[in-house]
Amino acid sequence: MKQLTILTENRVGALADICTELGNVGVNIKSINAQGQGDYGVIRLVTEDEATAKKVLEKAGFRLTVSDILVVSVPDRPGELAKIARKLSNSGVDVECVYVLGKEGDKLQFAIKPSSIEHAARALR
């Protein structure tokens, strides 16, 4: 799965502009994480069509990167994410970001952007 990371000015309307651009071309946002950090905003998106999303946002002047992420499903109970984080840590894998993608039944799905997809996948087998 792919994640788009957009670096933008931390300004009123930035999120609305991004969402409008995507909506205008029919790209559905599956998950979003947005944070203001001083003068900048960092917005992470998972969409149904990352190629179109990348194209339309770059055309609109947004700076972004596309990265591979891991999707990990765990039971929705205390300590499950800790187990995943510990396995990654013990294998020397840095977690650059993590957020909830959704819930299916009694399982939570997390998006994890590790320092190395290959090492993370091996650590979680």
Buried (B, 14 or more C-beta within 10 A) or exposed (E): EBBBBBEBEEEEEBBEBBBEBBEEEEBEBEBBBBEBEEEEBBBBBBBEBBEBBBEBBEEEEBEBEEBEBBEBBBEEEEEBBEEBBEBBEEBEBEBEBBBEBBEEEEEBBBBBBBEBBEBBEEBBE
